[in-house]
Amino acid sequence: MEERRVEVAIIGSGSAGLYALGKVRPSGKSFILINGGEPGTTCARVGCMPSKALIQLSEDFHRRKILGRYGVEGHEELELNVAESLEHVRDMRDTFVDRVLSNSTDNMNEELFIEGYARFLDPHTLEVNDQRIRADKIIIATGSRPIIPEPWQAFGDHIVTTDSVFELEDLPESMAIIGLGVIGLEIGQSLARLEVEVTGFDALETIGGLEDPVVSKSAIEIMGKDFPLHLGHAAGVTEENGRLRVTAGTQSVLVDKVLASLGRKPNLDNLSIENAGIQLDQQGIPDFNRNTMQIGDNHIFIAGDVTGERPLLHEAGDEGRIAGYNATHDEIFAFKRKVPLYINFCDPNIVNVGQRWSDLDPKSTAVGEVRMSPVGRAMIMGKNRGIIRVYGEKKSGRILGAEMICVNGEHLGHLLAWCIQQELTVGNLLRMPFYHPVIEEALQAALYDLYQKVEAKNEGPITELVPLIQKG
């Protein structure tokens, strides 16, 4: 069997692997990039990008329902060509995948890029196809795959996941969404707005990963208007006359298809990782340092969705960079991670940023909030639903985090993430400019509410202005 020796081997050419490559390649170290399965990142192929294309399509079609209030006639006759719409989603998806490939592996020869599944033979040796690769350092960036309970696999294509839903050439008349996290809510709402009869199920009492009880209650009320939500009971699936019956607690529905949105499983089980002397925990993840991405104290690093922690492109990018940097240096460096930011692109957006509700100390934390119903710009847009809740440290006034469900929450979440990372206080934020009329004024109102509840106040007679100090 042919054997090659390289200084760095990267397993996986998804987002984390490609970002790691971005650090390894210019280092001058010899390397090999190995990828099993479909090329292209999860984001471009089955995640962020095709889902956003579907969301945009559904939002634009759904928008027709309020055109009458503006005096637009004929909107009730608008129809959807489902086949063409789904083809558009796939065309957009293919464009993004092609862009990723053209900027990465399309330009790499067989000496640098191998397509095939790798497995460990020993801590430094990988087997891929008919080759053995011996590497000084190894980066595992193998991504993840949708979880499908084993009994459900017998239902064949009646069960769809994010890996298959965008391949549908027609929409079913009815679908159950099992798992109402980010993906379940986004796709469930989109399909409901494309006139699929959707029913949602989740074993939790909350949706969209929310923890704040006030925001969670608002989200359930809002999203429940698009499709019914059955929470608090695990769902079971059985076959009935060629269709699927989904039952949870006292609720039962007969549907054509089920979207299994139960999370994703790290792709570690086919690596023979035990041959590298690496032990996995009960969740099937090795012990690694989140600031160095090093597994234990050895020469192997891990990055991206395969860690099972932050399945987001920007986090995968950071982890890939960290792993790539440390794999090309003798000394291991720890890097500060960015403020956590999670965005659900349902309508309205669900966002959590910074410290989670469960992390906060109620005794030392103040909460500012604003309801979206009276916000002028949101009213004009016909999107004045939801609530913003901002958390701050009572004594210092430092912004700690936020949860919200509101229009343009994706932008407000970014603003807050930047401010939290800069360790700004609520007083600092209120000295920033807020235009009128914009959605940011809703955030401003929540900050004013928070400001009244913290001890730290700005100097000067006017809260939002910095006093000018005259010299001489």
Secondary structure as GFF3:
##gff-version 3
##sequence-region A 1 472
A	DSSP	beta_strand	2	11	.	.	.	ID=ss1
A	DSSP	alpha_helix	15	24	.	.	.	ID=ss2
A	DSSP	three_ten_helix	25	27	.	.	.	ID=ss3
A	DSSP	beta_strand	31	35	.	.	.	ID=ss4
A	DSSP	alpha_helix	42	45	.	.	.	ID=ss5
A	DSSP	alpha_helix	48	62	.	.	.	ID=ss6
A	DSSP	three_ten_helix	63	70	.	.	.	ID=ss7
A	DSSP	three_ten_helix	75	77	.	.	.	ID=ss8
A	DSSP	alpha_helix	82	102	.	.	.	ID=ss9
A	DSSP	three_ten_helix	105	107	.	.	.	ID=ss10
A	DSSP	beta_strand	113	115	.	.	.	ID=ss11
A	DSSP	beta_strand	118	122	.	.	.	ID=ss12
A	DSSP	beta_strand	125	128	.	.	.	ID=ss13
A	DSSP	beta_strand	131	140	.	.	.	ID=ss14
A	DSSP	beta_strand	144	146	.	.	.	ID=ss15
A	DSSP	three_ten_helix	150	158	.	.	.	ID=ss16
A	DSSP	beta_strand	159	160	.	.	.	ID=ss17
A	DSSP	three_ten_helix	165	167	.	.	.	ID=ss18
A	DSSP	beta_strand	174	178	.	.	.	ID=ss19
A	DSSP	alpha_helix	182	193	.	.	.	ID=ss20
A	DSSP	beta_strand	197	202	.	.	.	ID=ss21
A	DSSP	alpha_helix	213	223	.	.	.	ID=ss22
A	DSSP	beta_strand	229	231	.	.	.	ID=ss23
A	DSSP	beta_strand	236	240	.	.	.	ID=ss24
A	DSSP	beta_strand	243	248	.	.	.	ID=ss25
A	DSSP	beta_strand	251	255	.	.	.	ID=ss26
A	DSSP	beta_strand	257	260	.	.	.	ID=ss27
A	DSSP	beta_strand	264	266	.	.	.	ID=ss28
A	DSSP	three_ten_helix	273	276	.	.	.	ID=ss29
A	DSSP	beta_strand	300	302	.	.	.	ID=ss30
A	DSSP	three_ten_helix	304	307	.	.	.	ID=ss31
A	DSSP	alpha_helix	313	327	.	.	.	ID=ss32
A	DSSP	beta_strand	341	344	.	.	.	ID=ss33
A	DSSP	beta_strand	349	354	.	.	.	ID=ss34
A	DSSP	three_ten_helix	357	359	.	.	.	ID=ss35
A	DSSP	beta_strand	365	371	.	.	.	ID=ss36
A	DSSP	alpha_helix	376	381	.	.	.	ID=ss37
A	DSSP	beta_strand	387	393	.	.	.	ID=ss38
A	DSSP	beta_strand	399	406	.	.	.	ID=ss39
A	DSSP	alpha_helix	409	421	.	.	.	ID=ss40
A	DSSP	alpha_helix	426	430	.	.	.	ID=ss41
A	DSSP	alpha_helix	440	451	.	.	.	ID=ss42
###
